[in-house]
Amino acid sequence: MFFRKASCAEKVEVGRIFQRPRSDKSREVAEVTGITPDGFGIPHVRYELTVEKPHSHRHYKAGTKVLALAAFSATYRDAIG
């Protein structure tokens, strides 16, 4: 299991873009802007989140978010850039 997490962590890099579909047919797009450890040494991903709504052709900038690397990798599995 340790090796699986390490391989997921390797693909998350600054500048990469990930997505995840939402139940309302929209999708979240996350662009990684930084990866830094917290006070306990746990790496966290800082990213800019945009929600794209296909039916209205609108993009909603949700702002800067932060998740632990493991949570980010589990949430945003599909790399698109």
N, C-alpha and C positions, 0 to 999 in steps of 0.2 A: 504494500500500500504506500509506503514511503516513496518508492520510485515513481509510482503513478502521479502522486502530487507534484513531485519534482518536475516531471515532464510537462505537466500542465502549467507550472510556474514559468518554465523556460519560454513558452510561447507568448506570455504576457510581457510586452516590452513597450517602452515609451514610443508613441507614434502609431501603434497598432490600433485597429478599429475592430470592435466586436459588436455583435447584435444578439437580440433575443426577441422572439415573437411574444405578443401579448394576446390575451383571450379575446380582446375586442378587434382583432385583425390588424392592429397597429403594431409597430415594432420599436424597440428601444435600440438606439445606436450609441455605443460608448467608445469615446476616443481616449486612450490612455495618455495622460499628461505627466505622470510621475509615479515612481514606486519608492517608498521610503519605509524604514522600520519605525515602529512606535517605541515607547519607553521600555517595553518588554522584549524588543527585538523581533516582533511579529511584523512581517512586511505588509504594507497597505498600499492599495492602488488608488491614485487620484485620477479622476476621469471626468470628461465633459459629456453630459448625457443629453441626447436629443430624442424626442418621441416623434415618429413619423406616422401620420394618419393617412392611409391610402385613399379613403373615400372622399376626404375633403382636400387632399393634396397639400396638407399643411404640415409644417415642421414646428414643433414646440421645443424651444431650448429650456431644458430643465435645470441647467446650471452645473456647477462643479459638485461632484459627489466623491465619497471615500468609502471603500470597502476593504476588508482584509483580503489578501491575495487569494486565499483558499475560497472565500465566499465569492469573490469576483469570478474566479475560474469556474466555479460551479454554476453561477448565474449566467454569465456570458460565455457560452461555449463555442459559438460560431464566429470565427475570425473572417472579416471581409476586407481587411487591408493591413 
